[in-house]
Amino acid sequence: MSKPDIIAIDHDDYHASHVGTLADGRQFFLTSPFVPAIGGNAGREFVALYLFNSRGKFLEARIDDLGTRTQLDTEHARAVFEKRLAELGVVQLGGIEVEPFQITRMETLFGLVRRPPGDDGEDWWVELQPGNYMAFHEPWDSGEYDT
């Protein structure tokens, strides 16, 4: 199995409901990553806007920290999400093809992070972090993901 250089993300009504293209040709992915609440960790909620050039090269991440999962203000979260979407202007929702990337913000790993095969012959994966709520595998151009 091959290391992914570009992955497709098809637009859908679930985790990929806000992917597409801007008027200037850049591609975008607006999503809501999270750190799970496990044990004594209260977890965190975020809004993340990832921007890519027309060929899928990662350009920028705009990430908003919404606070702990247990004290999430859903109206505020929705307002932040809508604000980020409005910043984009006119968009065309649809599938995108972008490179995996990773950045660290607020001491948290964000991005479409490559996970290499393990010793037992596993395949390459690309996981949306934090939260690992979308996981992509070959064929990289399928646009499909596991949750």
C-alpha positions in Angstrom: 0.0 0.0 0.0 1.2 3.5 -0.8 1.8 6.6 1.3 -0.8 9.2 0.6 0.2 12.4 -1.1 -3.3 13.7 -1.9 -6.6 12.4 -0.6 -10.1 13.0 -1.9 -12.9 14.1 0.5 -16.4 13.8 -1.0 -19.0 16.3 0.1 -21.7 14.6 2.2 -24.4 15.4 4.7 -22.3 14.2 7.7 -18.7 15.1 8.6 -17.9 16.4 5.1 -20.9 18.7 4.8 -18.7 21.8 4.5 -16.0 21.0 2.0 -15.7 22.7 -1.4 -14.1 25.5 -3.4 -13.9 29.3 -3.0 -14.5 31.7 -5.8 -10.7 32.1 -6.3 -10.1 28.4 -6.7 -8.8 27.6 -3.2 -10.3 24.5 -1.5 -11.6 24.5 2.1 -12.7 22.1 4.8 -14.7 23.5 7.7 -15.2 21.1 10.6 -15.6 20.6 14.3 -12.7 18.6 15.8 -12.6 17.6 19.4 -10.5 16.1 22.1 -12.6 13.3 23.8 -13.5 13.6 27.4 -11.7 10.5 29.0 -11.1 9.9 32.6 -10.2 13.2 34.3 -9.7 15.0 31.0 -12.7 17.3 30.3 -12.0 17.2 26.6 -12.3 20.2 24.2 -14.3 21.3 21.3 -13.1 23.3 18.3 -14.1 24.8 15.0 -11.4 24.4 12.4 -11.2 26.0 8.9 -8.5 24.5 6.7 -7.6 26.2 3.5 -5.7 24.7 0.5 -4.6 26.0 -2.8 -6.3 24.8 -6.0 -3.9 21.8 -6.2 -4.5 20.8 -2.6 -1.4 22.2 -0.9 -2.2 23.1 2.7 -2.1 26.9 3.2 -3.7 27.8 6.5 -5.7 26.7 9.5 -8.0 29.0 11.5 -8.9 27.2 14.7 -11.3 28.4 17.4 -11.2 26.8 20.9 -14.8 26.5 22.2 -13.9 25.2 25.6 -14.6 21.9 27.4 -17.0 19.4 26.0 -19.1 19.3 29.2 -19.6 23.1 29.2 -20.0 23.6 25.4 -22.4 26.5 24.5 -24.0 25.0 21.4 -25.4 28.4 20.3 -21.9 30.0 20.5 -20.4 27.0 18.7 -22.9 27.3 15.9 -22.2 31.1 15.7 -18.5 30.6 15.4 -19.0 27.9 12.7 -21.3 30.2 10.8 -18.8 33.1 11.2 -16.0 31.0 9.7 -18.2 29.9 6.8 -19.2 33.6 6.1 -15.6 34.6 6.0 -15.2 32.5 2.9 -17.7 34.4 0.8 -19.3 32.6 -2.1 -18.5 28.9 -1.9 -19.2 25.9 -4.1 -19.8 22.8 -1.9 -18.3 19.7 -3.4 -15.5 17.2 -3.2 -12.0 18.3 -2.7 -8.5 16.8 -3.2 -6.0 17.9 -0.6 -2.6 16.9 0.9 -2.4 15.4 4.4 -0.9 17.9 6.9 -0.5 18.4 10.6 0.0 21.4 12.8 0.0 21.9 16.6 -2.1 24.6 18.1 -3.1 25.0 21.7 -0.9 22.0 22.5 -3.1 19.9 20.3 -2.3 18.1 17.1 -4.7 19.1 14.2 -5.0 18.1 10.6 -5.3 15.2 8.2 -2.5 13.2 9.8 -0.8 10.3 8.0 -0.6 7.1 10.1 2.0 4.7 8.7 1.4 0.9 8.6 2.3 -1.0 11.8 4.5 -4.0 12.0 1.7 -6.4 11.4 1.2 -5.3 7.8 -1.5 -2.7 8.3 -2.2 -0.2 5.6 -1.6 3.6 5.6 -4.4 5.7 7.0 -5.0 9.5 7.1 -6.9 10.5 10.3 -8.7 13.8 10.9 -7.3 14.9 14.3 -8.1 15.6 17.0 -10.9 13.2 17.5 -10.1 10.8 14.7 -13.7 11.1 13.5 -12.8 10.6 9.8 -10.2 8.1 8.7 -9.2 7.7 5.0 -7.6 4.7 3.3 -6.7 3.5 -0.2 -7.8 4.2 -2.8 -6.9 7.7 -1.9 -9.1 9.2 -4.7 -12.3 7.4 -3.6 -13.4 10.3 -1.3 -14.8 7.8 1.2 -13.9 7.6 4.9 -14.5 5.5 8.0 -15.9 7.0 11.2 
